[in-house]
Amino acid sequence: MVSRLSAVIGEELRNTLNRAKNSVRAKAKKAGAPLFYMENGKYIREEANGEKYIRVVEAGQAKDYKLG
């Protein structure tokens, strides 16, 4: 019973987090603001137009390199 309840709560939490993520993405895109997030241990900046950049910090200086 407990594991079933945990699975249901886990699924509800995932759904809630996905809705929140989608809402933030839509609002940022509408405002023309970039998104910053981690993907596979790397910092990513995604522009409102969909362009993605990897952010590398070296000696305290941030540099962005276009992906794809």
Secondary structure, DSSP 4 states (H G I P E B T S, - for coil): -HHHHHHHHHHHHHHHHHHHHHHHHHHHHHHT--EEEEETTEEEEE-TTS-EEEEEEETTEEEEEE--
